[in-house]
Amino acid sequence: MELIAAMEEQGDDPIALLKTRPFIRFNRNAVVGTLIDNWILSKGLRVMETMELDSPEAISSMVRANLGVSIVPSLAVKPLESVLGEAIGVGAGRADADIGAGISQGSVENPPSG
């Protein structure tokens, strides 16, 4: 998972961005959305939710338009464009469930179907 923010966003602290910017939520009814929601709750964060969307591509488009920040699956952000800060662990030592900071910069990769 990665925190994504628009290029114009000032700062690279994921927690500060989540606390101060509008939050574009991944659908809580999806497994990924539930994981993200549980992580936010476990950290005691209060986010300013502005919308809830069903796809990483739609979320990335809203973030690119500087409408807020979001946490999305890593496939929604190109790996070379997602190195910005420390990883924030989600879950008990699960490396595959880390949340890192990323900046949305360009086109979104389409995740493999199936």
C-alpha positions as CSV (number, residue, x, y, z in Angstrom):
1,M,0.0,0.0,0.0
2,E,1.1,3.5,-0.6
3,L,0.0,7.0,0.4
4,I,-0.3,9.1,-2.7
5,A,-0.5,12.9,-3.0
6,A,-0.4,15.4,-5.8
7,M,2.8,16.8,-7.1
8,E,1.8,20.3,-5.7
9,E,1.6,18.9,-2.2
10,Q,4.0,20.3,0.3
11,G,5.7,17.9,2.7
12,D,6.5,14.3,2.7
13,D,5.3,13.1,6.1
14,P,2.5,10.6,5.5
15,I,0.9,11.0,8.9
16,A,0.9,14.8,8.6
17,L,-0.7,14.6,5.1
18,L,-3.4,12.2,6.3
19,K,-4.2,14.6,9.2
20,T,-4.2,17.8,7.2
21,R,-5.4,17.0,3.7
22,P,-8.8,15.8,2.5
23,F,-8.8,12.0,2.4
24,I,-10.1,10.0,-0.6
25,R,-11.1,6.7,0.8
26,F,-10.9,3.3,-1.0
27,N,-14.3,1.6,-0.7
28,R,-14.6,0.1,2.8
29,N,-16.6,-2.8,1.5
30,A,-13.6,-4.1,-0.5
31,V,-11.0,-6.1,1.3
32,V,-8.3,-3.5,0.6
33,G,-10.5,-0.7,1.8
34,T,-11.1,-2.6,5.0
35,L,-7.4,-3.1,5.6
36,I,-6.8,0.6,5.0
37,D,-9.6,1.6,7.3
38,N,-8.3,-0.7,10.0
39,W,-4.8,0.7,9.7
40,I,-6.1,4.3,10.0
41,L,-8.2,3.3,13.1
42,S,-5.3,1.4,14.7
43,K,-3.1,4.6,14.4
44,G,-5.9,6.7,16.0
45,L,-5.9,9.0,13.0
46,R,-8.8,11.3,12.2
47,V,-9.0,11.9,8.5
48,M,-11.1,14.4,6.6
49,E,-13.0,12.1,4.3
50,T,-14.2,13.8,1.1
51,M,-15.2,10.8,-1.1
52,E,-15.1,7.0,-1.2
53,L,-14.3,5.4,-4.6
54,D,-14.1,1.8,-5.9
55,S,-10.9,1.8,-8.0
56,P,-7.3,2.8,-7.5
57,E,-7.4,4.4,-11.0
58,A,-10.3,6.7,-10.0
59,I,-8.6,7.6,-6.7
60,S,-5.3,8.3,-8.4
61,S,-7.1,10.6,-10.9
62,M,-8.7,12.6,-8.0
63,V,-5.3,12.8,-6.2
64,R,-3.6,14.0,-9.4
65,A,-6.2,16.7,-9.6
66,N,-5.1,17.8,-6.1
67,L,-8.4,17.0,-4.5
68,G,-6.8,15.2,-1.6
69,V,-4.6,12.3,-0.5
70,S,-5.2,8.6,-0.4
71,I,-3.9,5.2,0.4
72,V,-4.0,2.7,-2.5
73,P,-2.6,-0.7,-3.5
74,S,0.9,-0.4,-4.7
75,L,-0.1,-1.4,-8.3
76,A,-1.9,1.9,-8.6
77,V,1.4,3.8,-8.5
78,K,4.5,3.2,-10.7
79,P,7.4,1.9,-8.6
80,L,9.9,4.6,-9.8
81,E,7.5,7.3,-8.8
82,S,6.6,6.1,-5.3
83,V,9.8,6.6,-3.4
84,L,9.3,9.5,-1.0
85,G,9.4,8.5,2.6
86,E,9.5,5.7,5.1
87,A,7.2,2.8,5.0
88,I,4.5,2.7,7.6
89,G,3.8,-0.9,8.6
90,V,0.2,-2.2,8.6
91,G,-0.4,-5.4,10.5
92,A,1.9,-7.5,12.5
93,G,5.2,-7.5,10.7
94,R,3.8,-8.1,7.3
95,A,6.2,-6.7,4.7
96,D,3.6,-7.0,2.0
97,A,1.2,-4.8,3.9
98,D,3.4,-1.8,4.3
99,I,2.1,1.7,3.6
100,G,4.7,4.1,2.1
101,A,4.5,7.6,0.9
102,G,4.3,8.3,-2.8
103,I,3.7,11.2,-5.1
104,S,1.4,10.7,-8.0
105,Q,3.3,11.8,-11.2
106,G,1.8,10.7,-14.5
107,S,-0.2,7.8,-15.8
108,V,-1.5,5.0,-13.7
109,E,-0.5,1.4,-14.5
110,N,-3.4,-1.0,-15.1
111,P,-3.3,-3.9,-12.6
112,P,-3.4,-7.3,-14.2
113,S,-6.9,-8.7,-14.6
114,G,-8.0,-12.1,-13.3
